[in-house]
Amino acid sequence: MIISLIKTNSRLIAGFVFISIFSSCTEEPFSPEKPKEESAWYLQSPLVRDNGFRAVSFADDYNGIAVGTGGIIIITTDGGGTWGGVGSGTQSNLYCVDSRGSGAGLTAGDSGRLLSTVDGGLNWNLESLSQRDNLNQVRMLSDSSAVAVGSAGAVLKLDYYEERWSGENIVIPDLFRAVFFVGADTGYVAGSAGTVFKTENGGSDWTRLTCGQETDLNGLYFFDSENGIAAGNGGLLFKTSDGGVTWVSIQLIASVDYYSVFFVDNLIGFIAGTGGNIIKTVDGGDSWSPLESGTSEDLNMIFFADNQHGAAAGSNGTILYTEDGGSNWTDSGAPDLSADLYDVFLEDTDSGVITGSGGTILRTDDGGSTWYADTTGTAKTIYGYAAIDGNRAVACGAGGLILFTDDDGANWSIVESGTQYLLFDIFASGTERIIAAGASGVIVSSDGISVSWKTRTGEIDSYLTDLDFQNDLTGIAVGYYGTIIRSIDGGSTWSFLESGTDNFLFSLDFSDLLNGTAVGESGTILNTDDGGMTWAEQTSGTEKRILKVSRLDESNALAVGIDGLILRTLDGGATWTEETSGTGEDLYAIELFDSDRNIVMGDKGTIIETDDGGLNWNIVNTGVYSTLNSVWMIDAATVLAAGENGAIVRTVDSGVRWNPVSSGTEAELSELCFTGSDRGYIVGAEGTILETYDGGISWSEINGPVSDHLKSVSFFDPAIGMAVGSAGAVIYTSDSGENWTERDSGVGSDLESVFMTGDSTAIAVGAGGSVIFSDDAGQSWSLASSGTISDLESVYFSGTMIGIASGASGTILKTIDGGLVWNIVDSGISGDLNSVFHIGEDKWIAAGAGGRLFKSDDGGETWLESTGITSTDLRSVYFIDGNTGTAVGLSGTIIRTITGG
């Protein structure tokens, strides 16, 4: 059992991991950063206004689950016609989902986040894994086993026993970015997280060292076996004088990542890095001075032939040359190319070699005035170059590439390295000993150029993006740089297959054991008809990035991608036809029910469907996006919310699905109030009053006595109620809302909230700190002293005497005498508080701007922020008991808690 975790160079590729799991985890999980605290609240709506769907899975023709960014999970039980949000318990991005007819399902995403369900997606449990790399695809082999793949080459075999996931994390290898030898025996490699390895026997054995900090190391240079320098990210430089046992750090320019270090002698040295930064030392690295390079491109490598003549190479074909020790740098007149350049070698003041992406090797014989390209026979990125002697040289690169020339680059031959790992740097130690190092801690070496290379490790070095199992044993995964790997033992071991491309592959799907399709960047489509053993490229007709493919059978398949791209084939991929999707959003997920019924999902909550095989695509409405001003919970399952444009939404299954209800008006609706499970009221703009007799299923409008904007409504019992609004408006009913009469509040300021504490007593609050009190059913009102001029938005009482009002700038007022006297509470809150609610006993909750929620457990005397899940302003909060509550706000936001917030 092996688990490997590596952080790779951000300017090259994503990190890589290989994982196989067989036993229970007894170690502390590896965590590069503390996971985000999960919230007691979870989002129910809007389903995905700003989020994107990344994957969808249907267990049968009716029951489906879709997941996406921000921990969004929605489910359908009618084949995708309607969708409802469920609580995932996480804010992590979810990239994949798989479900089975038994109700079992898995979804996974950022930082190894893995969730499981046993009830078709209604409820999700967070599983504990021993690794934290992103998981991009998961496939359930049965109800109790699965395989997942992801970044860092993660291949994770999961077995589920007694509601526990087994796993162990025992090895953390590295991405090596630099190798340097002093003589034939003593050498060093350096890479991610400050790791340094040393050999004293030519690479047969290696000892692990560390620079003392976890910064990535990109460049190495040793003067002798004991004294050396390493350059890294974050502007850090490290020096050792004892062979790497201890290192002294030097902080240079913190905003710069240093990629390459080169010394002309023991005193004069240069370092190059991001943003065109070049620095120079003349005292062996104790002090450094910046040089003006004349470019802002990243410089990946620097090399000097002597103390005057040097070259630097970097992104977008940048080649710089100096003839005065770095005081002045000039464009070297390189050929017109957009390749990123990674290594530079100067044999003398005239001859030099540069390597880069797309199989690039450039050569100059006139000091950099002109450059010409070698024919390398590969399109893979070449990262490292080393001269052996005379006309012989080697180069290394992506996919384990080793190149050899014995005629000074006139001809290059590909040498079998024995690994598929990215090889980032290569060093010729003497005339025969050659060492290359790269991803997943791989170090390969050769005693001369031959077909036999020794591999230190043999794992997977590619960011794996998708996975498909044709049966319980046979599975294939794809990833970056054309990676395709295959397992025939249920994911325990994997072997590499030849894809025929270096393009990134993003998705894979098989219709049966033999026929499969993989898609990727630049319109890449690959097809296999022999179970993945061989792959042939198909003509897609597009250069756009294709992100997902799904095969229905041997002939029919659908592929989607960026900018709303949809491609369909009816002949096994011989021809692909682009369809009009009706959206410009990137599309990531596909579900094919049959040749006619298809569902596609993507960014910004996009769901489109077709029932006629793609002739017409229709957008599926996923929810209400109007601002919701008020929420009322009839019971734990039945909840209503109302807001702008006459919007009313209702759920009867605890928010799994929210269904729009016709209000009969487009007026803004401000507040809900129910006097029983069936009878309820809503008030709003232009004096709007709505009533329902059936629990909110249908609504009818009541003719009210005012045209003012009614902001709040409160009932003492089923018969007696009161509403307040703009310009001091007050109306009253004593016959269950059949008739309302206007009352004179005595104030002209807007009243935002009212609460009836008795059959004739009421408190209302509003603009400018207004608090008014009536003990005669609103016939007359007295102005109470609030002690504040802040606008008050909400008032609520726990009985007849104790009440709390909330408002602008964190204002909290408390009364213990029924509202006659109010005291300001030092809440410590800066944001606006739009709603306050009594949960039970001494517990209160307030909701407001920025999605912030605050709780008090001591009767409102002190307040602590509760971990929320949205940054959208919340307008109203309601609890049905001490645990179950709902809050609503702008843009259709609905969040729910079942743990008391």
Number of C-alpha atoms within 10 A of each C-alpha: 13 14 22 24 27 27 25 24 20 9 10 10 17 18 26 29 31 23 28 21 21 15 13 15 18 11 11 11 16 15 13 11 8 6 12 9 9 15 16 19 27 26 30 29 28 24 28 27 18 12 20 27 31 28 27 26 22 24 17 13 13 13 20 24 28 27 30 31 22 21 24 30 31 27 25 21 17 12 17 22 13 17 26 24 29 25 23 28 22 26 19 22 22 33 29 26 28 24 28 20 13 12 15 19 25 27 34 30 27 22 21 24 24 25 22 22 17 17 13 24 28 18 14 22 15 16 15 16 22 23 25 21 26 27 31 27 26 29 23 21 19 14 17 14 16 21 22 29 29 33 30 29 29 32 30 24 21 25 21 13 11 6 11 13 20 19 26 22 23 15 13 15 20 27 32 33 29 28 28 23 27 18 15 17 16 19 25 26 30 32 33 25 21 21 22 25 20 23 17 18 12 21 23 12 11 18 10 14 19 17 24 15 14 14 19 29 32 30 29 25 22 23 17 15 18 14 15 23 23 29 29 27 24 16 19 22 24 23 23 18 17 12 19 23 15 15 21 12 17 16 10 18 16 11 12 19 26 33 28 28 27 21 24 17 12 15 13 17 23 25 27 30 28 21 18 22 22 23 21 23 17 17 12 18 20 10 12 18 11 16 17 13 24 13 17 12 18 24 32 29 29 28 26 26 17 17 15 14 19 29 27 31 28 29 22 17 19 25 25 23 25 21 18 12 18 23 13 14 21 16 17 20 14 19 13 9 10 13 18 24 30 28 27 29 23 23 15 14 17 14 15 22 24 27 30 26 21 17 21 25 25 21 24 19 16 12 21 25 13 14 20 13 18 18 15 21 13 16 13 22 27 32 32 29 28 23 22 21 13 10 12 16 20 25 27 30 28 24 22 25 24 25 23 24 20 16 12 16 21 12 14 21 16 17 19 16 24 16 24 21 28 28 34 29 28 28 24 25 22 15 14 13 19 24 24 33 31 30 34 32 28 24 27 23 23 19 15 15 20 11 11 14 20 15 16 18 15 15 25 27 35 32 28 34 27 26 27 22 24 19 12 15 13 16 24 25 29 29 27 22 22 24 26 27 22 23 17 17 12 19 24 18 15 19 12 16 17 13 24 14 17 18 19 22 32 28 26 27 24 28 17 16 15 14 20 28 26 31 30 26 19 15 19 25 25 23 24 18 18 12 19 24 15 14 22 14 17 18 13 24 14 15 10 17 21 30 26 27 28 23 24 18 16 17 14 18 25 25 28 29 25 18 16 21 23 22 22 23 18 17 12 20 22 12 14 22 14 17 16 13 24 13 17 13 19 23 31 28 28 25 22 20 16 13 17 13 15 20 23 27 29 27 24 18 24 25 24 22 23 18 16 12 15 22 11 14 21 15 16 17 13 23 24 21 19 20 24 31 29 26 29 25 25 21 14 18 14 17 24 25 32 31 30 21 16 20 25 27 23 23 19 16 13 19 25 21 24 28 20 17 18 16 23 13 15 13 19 24 33 28 26 26 22 22 18 12 14 13 16 24 25 28 29 29 21 16 24 24 24 22 24 17 15 12 19 26 17 14 22 15 16 17 13 19 17 17 14 19 24 32 29 27 28 23 27 18 15 15 14 20 27 26 31 32 29 21 17 23 25 28 25 23 18 19 12 18 21 12 14 22 13 18 20 14 24 14 16 13 18 23 33 28 26 28 24 26 23 16 16 16 19 26 25 31 29 30 21 17 25 25 29 24 22 20 17 13 22 21 15 14 22 16 15 17 15 24 14 17 13 20 23 33 28 27 26 23 22 18 13 15 13 16 26 26 31 30 28 22 18 22 26 29 25 24 18 16 12 19 27 18 15 22 15 16 17 14 18 14 17 11 17 24 32 28 27 29 24 25 23 16 11 13 17 24 25 33 30 30 21 17 23 22 26 21 23 20 16 12 19 22 16 14 22 14 16 19 16 22 22 20 13 18 21 32 28 27 28 24 27 17 15 16 14 20 24 28 30 32 32 22 19 27 29 30 25 27 20 16 12 18 24
